[in-house]
Amino acid sequence: MNALPAKTHRLWADCEIGVIIHLDVQVFEPSYRFREQRGYVPPASVFNPRALDTDQWIETAVKAGAKYAVLVAKHCSGFSLWPTKAHDYSVAACPWRGGKGDIVADFIASCQRFGVRPGLYASASCNAFLNVDNPGRVLSGDAGEQERYNRIVEQQLTELWGNYGPLFEIWFDGGVLPVVQGGPYIVPLLTKLQPDAVVFQGPKECASLLRWVGNERGEAPYPCWSSTTMTTSDDGTKERIDCAGSPDGILWAPAEADMPNRDQHKAFMGGWFWRENDEQFLYSVEHLVERYYQSVGRNTNLLLGMVIDDRGLVPEADVRQCTGFGRAVARDFSRCLGRTSGNGNELTIAFSGQETIDRIVIMEDISSGECIRSYAVDVVTENGVQRLCAGSAVGHKRIERIPPVPVSSITLKILSAEGIQAIRS
């Protein structure tokens, strides 16, 4: 029997593009390296994004074509972008807005204004302020300290999940230390406070899981199945080649392909955070478009990194890049020559004359799971019937790019399937 998605999984797949937004103390103290400076974190007083404007962030995300946005509410330093009651290392102790600001609240409000679905990242596995590193263990090894840290994690997640309304996606970088290994109680909180959110790398008991694609280049392997036999709990520092899923997987946990918008080998902190003069490392619009085809076109969502500078804004060069990317993708699909849907082993689109095609988009109705196991596309040209392309995984979306060819008809053939294959488009 095919694995089936939850309703939220289907909504998530339809979004296709999201952004993940990073702002932390190292933007103001770029020499800071938490693993090289154990026992030290920059003082909260360095954090002062005087012109911070979350509307500008989300407006930029919309220009990039994003339908959802994930804010990194707490990264590995432990500094919290909301006034947490768990400790004093947060926006409540910084000069920005006199310690009265709440970036999470601003972010959620901006998402609502622009019709973007909000998500939150809060690392449970790493916290330099509390001397914790992957996979969520206190460095001292002290059992009492571990217990206190677990309670802090639970308190902070209760604040984030309980005080800001429904969240679309919850992001765990590095996963969560399981309870049986001494970790915090996450699943009961999720079930109570955010039962409808999709959860990236959360505990395997979560209802709507997402998994990592295996790299931070925005590239999915092909084939890449939404169903899988395994989940992930990686921190992105090492690539994996076993994250392609399986057509026989019993768990629906589609892959999300994340990437920074700057060269991960040259820019500050892998391209995820802003540093002065790093605009030279921005990826070209063409590079991002290629990543779109290698992620969304291979049955995953693309999660694009967005840096916030020391003013609290998306830099002007990044705004131009995001705008160009969104326009380029929209342009590539601005003229649909034909469309059809239905069940069965063959679907044909016939044209009144000849039309030149260079892209084919195939979508399954994934409410029935991933049924297609192999397919082919045949066309009728002036030289007769020609096989244009063939593949295996389709899922939410498969995009085939081909050399331009004039055709009078195009036929999708389902060569093998499990269950009743339903072609959405």
Number of C-alpha atoms within 10 A of each C-alpha: 10 17 21 19 23 18 12 17 24 15 13 22 19 13 17 23 27 28 29 23 25 21 26 23 22 22 25 20 16 15 9 16 16 20 13 8 10 13 11 15 21 20 14 19 16 15 23 21 19 13 12 20 18 22 18 15 24 27 18 23 29 23 17 25 21 23 21 24 29 26 24 23 23 23 22 23 25 25 26 27 23 22 21 20 13 16 15 14 24 24 25 22 17 19 17 20 14 11 15 13 19 18 18 21 16 16 24 25 17 20 23 13 12 14 13 22 20 24 26 25 22 24 25 33 24 26 24 22 18 20 22 23 18 20 19 25 25 24 15 10 10 10 12 10 16 20 16 14 23 23 16 19 23 18 16 22 22 17 17 21 19 16 12 14 13 17 21 21 26 23 23 22 25 23 24 24 22 17 13 8 8 14 21 22 18 22 19 12 16 22 14 12 20 21 17 19 23 26 25 27 24 28 22 20 11 19 22 23 27 26 25 26 30 24 21 22 21 26 24 31 19 17 16 25 28 30 25 22 14 17 23 23 20 21 18 15 10 9 14 14 9 10 23 23 24 18 23 15 17 15 21 28 32 31 30 29 28 28 25 25 29 26 20 18 10 13 21 19 15 16 23 23 24 26 20 10 8 15 16 11 16 19 17 16 20 14 12 24 18 15 21 26 21 23 31 25 25 25 30 32 28 30 27 30 21 30 26 24 21 24 15 19 20 23 18 11 12 19 20 14 22 25 19 19 22 21 17 18 19 13 10 12 11 10 8 11 11 13 13 10 16 14 13 12 17 15 18 17 15 16 13 7 9 15 17 12 16 13 16 16 15 19 17 24 21 24 16 15 24 29 25 24 17 15 19 16 20 18 22 18 16 11 7 9 13 14 12 18 15 15 17 20 23 29 27 29 25 26 19 18 15 12 9 11 14 15 22 17 19 23 17 20 17 22 15 14 15 14 13 14 22 21 25 16 16
